[in-house]
């Protein structure tokens, strides 16, 4: 039932679909139903927290461009990580809900579900930590410090989830039906709560940094989400992608002669 680190890359629907091959000695009919329930629950969490709006524009990911593009990319990445951390929080809660049902007399295959859910949540934490190591450089020191603290919190969450898995295996009854004693989730919940707070602060700090796109040609940002451009300062000589130029002009306020700033609108920042 143990999932290797290689197979628990992240919390994805693909992982859930492949779980049916994880245990060669499982009772096929019972395990098949268990996998189906687990995949369904995980897919709902994934859809809500990991992917967001499936029909919305993909955030841009400009590589090797100027400081304005890098700042916009940083906004996109920190938003994605924040969303992923929220999804991780839901994954952790899901894992311990399965554990609670097992301790209250759930069917024996719930132990397998608990091990899988804990393993995937731990893998998700590690995946998010790896993504933090690839963030573009920030103009401010605080986001860098927040990213480092967030990586530590995610690593703590992964370790706590690994410990819960180990305890579940060690304390299970000989028939694998239930653990002999509670599996504490205090450390995992504390680390996850810290990660959520830090991810929120990280995104807020990055969004608060002034981005001055005056005179910059941004026409290649054809896939950028306009919400990422809230607060950006621009001028008459700024070149926007054709697909969003009219929208950004309508969303901007004049702050000086020939200088404008994209307004914060509902959904682009707290409040």
C-alpha positions in Angstrom: 0.0 0.0 0.0 3.0 2.3 0.4 3.3 4.9 -2.4 6.9 5.8 -3.4 8.1 9.4 -3.5 8.3 9.0 -7.3 4.6 8.2 -7.6 3.4 10.9 -5.1 4.5 13.8 -7.2 1.6 16.0 -6.4 -2.1 16.0 -5.6 -3.6 15.4 -9.0 -6.5 13.6 -10.6 -4.0 11.5 -12.5 -2.5 10.2 -9.3 -5.9 9.3 -8.0 -6.6 7.3 -11.2 -3.4 5.3 -10.9 -4.0 4.3 -7.3 -5.9 1.2 -8.3 -2.6 -0.5 -9.2 -0.9 0.5 -5.9 -1.7 -2.7 -4.0 -1.4 -6.0 -5.8 -2.9 -8.1 -2.9 -6.0 -6.0 -2.2 -9.5 -7.5 -2.5 -10.4 -6.2 -6.0 -14.1 -5.5 -5.6 -13.7 -3.8 -2.2 -10.6 -1.9 -3.2 -12.1 -0.8 -6.5 -15.0 0.9 -4.6 -12.5 2.4 -2.2 -10.4 3.8 -5.0 -13.4 5.2 -6.7 -14.6 7.1 -3.7 -11.1 8.4 -3.0 -10.6 9.5 -6.6 -13.9 11.2 -6.7 -13.2 13.2 -3.5 -9.7 14.1 -4.6 -10.9 15.2 -8.0 -13.4 17.6 -6.4 -10.7 19.0 -4.2 -8.4 19.3 -7.1 -11.0 21.1 -9.3 -11.8 23.6 -6.6 -8.4 24.4 -5.1 -5.7 23.3 -7.5 -7.0 24.3 -10.9 -9.4 27.1 -10.1 -11.6 28.3 -12.9 -11.0 25.9 -15.8 -12.2 28.3 -18.4 -10.2 31.3 -17.2 -7.1 32.6 -18.9 -3.8 30.9 -18.0 -1.4 33.1 -16.2 1.6 34.2 -18.2 5.0 32.6 -17.7 7.5 34.8 -19.5 11.0 33.6 -19.2 14.2 35.5 -19.8 12.5 38.9 -20.3 12.7 42.2 -18.6 11.9 43.2 -15.0 8.3 44.1 -15.7 7.6 40.6 -17.2 9.5 39.0 -14.3 7.4 40.9 -11.8 4.2 39.8 -13.5 5.4 36.2 -13.6 6.2 36.4 -9.9 2.6 37.5 -9.3 1.3 34.6 -11.3 3.5 32.0 -9.5 2.7 33.2 -6.0 -1.0 33.2 -6.8 -0.7 29.6 -8.1 1.3 28.6 -5.0 -1.3 30.3 -2.7 -4.0 28.3 -4.4 -2.0 25.1 -4.1 -1.4 25.7 -0.4 -5.2 26.1 0.1 -5.7 22.8 -1.8 -3.0 21.2 0.5 -5.0 22.3 3.5 -8.1 20.6 2.2 -6.0 17.5 1.4 -4.8 17.3 5.0 -8.3 17.7 6.4 -9.5 15.0 4.0 -6.8 12.7 5.2 -7.6 13.0 8.8 -11.3 12.8 8.2 -10.6 9.3 6.7 -8.5 8.5 9.7 -11.3 9.6 12.1 -13.8 7.3 10.2 -11.4 4.4 10.6 -11.0 5.0 14.3 -14.8 5.1 14.7 -15.2 1.7 13.2 -15.0 2.3 9.5 -14.5 -0.7 7.1 -11.1 -2.2 6.8 -10.4 -0.7 3.4 -10.6 2.8 4.9 -7.1 2.1 6.2 -5.9 1.9 2.6 -7.7 5.1 1.8 -6.1 6.9 4.7 -2.6 5.8 3.7 -3.1 6.9 0.2 -4.6 10.3 1.2 -1.8 10.9 3.7 0.8 10.0 1.0 -0.7 12.2 -1.6 -1.0 15.2 0.8 2.7 14.8 1.8 3.7 14.6 -1.9 1.7 17.7 -2.6 3.5 19.6 0.1 6.9 18.6 -1.3 5.8 19.5 -4.8 4.8 23.0 -3.6 8.1 23.4 -1.8 9.9 22.6 -5.0 7.9 25.2 -6.9 8.9 27.8 -4.3 12.6 27.2 -5.1 11.9 28.2 -8.7 10.3 31.5 -8.0 11.5 34.5 -10.0 13.7 37.0 -8.1 11.8 39.7 -6.1 12.8 43.3 -5.9 12.1 43.1 -2.1 13.8 41.0 0.5 10.5 40.3 2.4 8.9 38.0 -0.2 12.2 36.0 -0.4 12.1 35.5 3.4 8.4 34.6 3.3 9.0 32.0 0.5 11.8 30.4 2.6 9.5 30.3 5.7 6.7 28.8 3.6 9.0 26.1 2.2 9.9 25.2 5.8 6.2 25.0 6.8 5.4 22.8 3.8 8.4 20.5 4.7 7.1 20.3 8.3 3.7 19.4 7.0 5.1 16.7 4.8 7.1 15.2 7.7 4.1 15.2 10.0 2.0 13.4 7.3 4.8 10.9 6.9 4.8 10.3 10.6 1.1 9.8 10.6 1.5 7.2 7.8 4.2 5.4 9.8 2.1 5.4 12.9 -0.9 4.0 11.0 1.2 1.1 9.7 2.8 0.4 13.1 -0.4 0.6 15.2 -2.8 -1.2 12.8 -4.4 -4.4 14.1 -3.0 -7.7 12.6 -5.9 -7.9 10.1 -5.3 -4.3 9.0 -8.7 -3.2 10.2 -7.9 -0.3 12.4 -5.0 1.4 14.3 -4.7 0.6 18.0 -5.0 4.2 19.2 -5.4 7.6 17.8 -3.1 9.0 15.1 -2.4 12.6 16.1 -2.8 15.3 13.5 -1.8 18.3 15.6 1.6 18.8 13.9 0.2 18.5 10.4 -2.6 20.9 11.1 -0.3 23.4 12.7 2.2 23.3 9.8 -0.6 23.5 7.3 -2.2 26.5 9.0 1.2 28.2 9.1 1.7 27.5 5.4 -1.7 29.0 4.5 -0.9 32.2 6.5 2.6 32.5 4.9 1.3 31.8 1.4 -1.4 34.5 1.8 1.3 37.0 3.1 3.6 36.1 0.2 1.0 36.7 -2.4 -0.1 40.0 -0.8 3.5 41.2 -0.5 4.3 40.4 -4.1 1.1 42.1 -5.3 1.9 45.2 -3.2 5.2 45.7 -5.0 5.0 48.6 -7.4 5.3 47.5 -11.1 6.0 50.4 -13.4 5.4 49.4 -17.0 5.7 52.9 -18.4 7.1 52.7 -22.0 7.4 48.9 -21.9 6.4 46.7 -24.8 4.3 44.0 -23.2 2.6 42.8 -26.4 4.0 39.3 -26.0 2.0 38.7 -22.8 -0.9 37.4 -24.9 -1.9 34.8 -22.2 -1.7 37.0 -19.2 -4.7 37.1 -16.7 -5.7 40.8 -16.5 -6.3 40.3 -12.8 -2.5 40.0 -12.4 -2.0 43.5 -13.7 -4.0 45.3 -11.0 -2.0 48.2 -9.6 0.4 48.3 -12.5 1.5 51.7 -13.6 1.7 52.4 -17.3 2.0 55.2 -19.8 0.7 56.1 -23.3 3.8 54.5 -24.7 3.2 51.1 -23.0 2.2 48.5 -25.5 -0.4 46.0 -24.2 -1.4 42.7 -25.8 -4.2 43.5 -28.3 -6.6 41.0 -26.6 -6.6 42.9 -23.3 -5.6 46.5 -24.2 -9.1 47.8 -24.3 -10.0 46.1 -21.0 -7.0 47.5 -19.2 -7.7 51.1 -20.5 -11.2 50.8 -19.2 -9.9 49.5 -15.8 -7.3 52.2 -15.4 -7.3 55.6 -13.7 -5.2 58.6 -14.8 -2.6 59.4 -12.0 -0.5 62.0 -13.9 -0.2 63.5 -17.4 0.0 60.5 -19.7 0.4 58.0 -16.8 -2.2 55.6 -15.6 -2.7 52.8 -13.0 -4.8 49.7 -13.4 -7.5 49.6 -10.7 -7.9 47.0 -8.1 -11.2 45.3 -8.8 -13.2 42.7 -6.9 -11.5 39.4 -7.0 -8.0 40.7 -7.6 -7.2 41.6 -4.1 -8.6 41.1 -0.6 -11.8 43.1 -0.2 
